[in-house]
């Protein structure tokens, strides 16, 4: 018994990250901002949304809701840190077109509503709505695999599979 306790393997945990938006999946390299396309903030994927609701991709806690409500950070129960950034340069809207459903510190379950946004308003103002989904602590994982097809449905389809160290 003691031998099994001390010699057991430490199995890696596999985490499925759900699509936080309904839309088309894009590699980060196609995001029109080098901060995202060159993996400066971390690893991940992007979605070009066809709806107006950002949902939680996993269960955890809202660790930061940006004051302009264009971006949100979530830490999963197992310590993965995700940044969801709606659109490119949308911070310039100073919150116009965004409505948060949650606050910093709130507990969320995968699929819960996080932020509503006005797609038409943002597009008419000339903003790209391509939304990066970034794992900001890639040192905590051994593998990140984008598993989604070209189209995903928020809260239903698995976007990424992560193997945690």
N, C-alpha and C positions, 0 to 999 in steps of 0.2 A: 504494500500500500504506500509506504513512504517513498519507495523507489519510483512508483508511478507519479506521485505528487511532484517530485523534484525533477523527473526526467521527461515529463510530458512536453510535447511540442507546444509552442505558442502559436496556434493557428492564426493566420491572417483573417481579418474580418472583411467580408465583401459588402459594400454599401451600394444600393441602387439610388441614384439621384433622378427624381422625376422631372419631366419637362415643366418649367415654371410658366410657360406661355404656349399657346396654340400658334403654330406657324411653321416656317421652313427652317431647317437646321443648316447652319453654315460653319465651316472651320474658322477658328479665330484669325487665321491668316487673311481672311477676306473682310475683317472688320476695318472700316475706314478710319482707324485711329491707331497709331503705332504703339501706344501704351498697351492696348489690348492685342493687336495683331502680332506684336513681337514678344508676347508672354511676359511683359514687364511685371505685371501684377500677379501672375500665376498661370496655371494651365486651365483649359476648359474648352468651351464651344460657344457658339452664338445662335440666337434664334431671331429671325425676321418675323415679327408678330402679325397675325391676322385678326387678333381680338384686342381687347383693352383691359385685361385683368392679369396681373402678375400674381402667381400663387407660390406657396412654399414648396421647394423641391425635395425637402426632407423634414424630419421631425427634429425640433431643437428650440433654440431661443434667438429672438431678434437681438443681435448684439449692437447694431447701429442702424438707425434710420436717418438718412441724410436729411437736413432741414428742408431741402427743396423737394423731398420725396421722390426724386428721380432714381435713387439707388438705395439698396438695403444690404446689410450683412447679416448672415445667419450662421450660428455655430450649432452643429448637430450634437446630439447626445453623446456621440463617440468622439467629438473634438474636431470634426472637419469644419473648416471655415469657408463659406461661400459668399461671394459678392455678386449681386444681381444688379446690373446697371442698365436701366431702360434708355435705349438710344445713345447717340453720340452727341456730345456737347449740349445735351438737354439741361444741364445745370444752368445754362444761360437763361432759361425760362423762369428762373427764380421761383419754382413751384407751380407756376401757371400750367394747368393741364394735368396735374397730378393730385391724387387724393389717397392718402394712406389709410388703410383699414386697421393697421396695427401700430404699436409704439415700441420704442427701444425697451427691452426687458421682457416683452411678451413671449409667452410660450406658444409655439406653433406646431401643427401637425402637417405632414406632407399633404399638399392639396389645399391648404387653407388660403383664403384670399389675403394678399399683402398690400398691393397698391393698384388702384384703378387709374387709368390714364386716357387722355383724349387723343386717339391716334390721328384723327383728321386735323385737329388744331396743330399738333406737332409737325405733321407732314406739310401742311400748308405754310408753316413757318420755315420750312426748308430743312428740317432735322431728319437724319437717318434714324429709324427706329430699331435698327439692328441692336439686339440686346445681348451683351456678353454675360455668360454664366461662368464665373471664375473660381477655381479652388485656390485660395490665397495662402494656404499652408501646404504646398506640395511635398515638403520634406516629411510629412506625416503619412505619406502613402508610398506604395511600391509600384502601383500601376493605375492609370486612368484610361478607360476605354470608352469612346463614344459609341453607344449601342443603338442610337436612334436611327430611324429611317429618315428620308428627306423631309417628311412632314410629321409633326408631333401634336398631341393634344395635351393641354395643361392638366397636370394632376393625374394623368392616366398612363402615359407612355414613359418608359424609362429612357432618359436622355444619356446618362453616363453610368458606367459601373466602375466603382473605385475599390481597389484592394488596399486596405489600410495596413500599415506596418504593425 
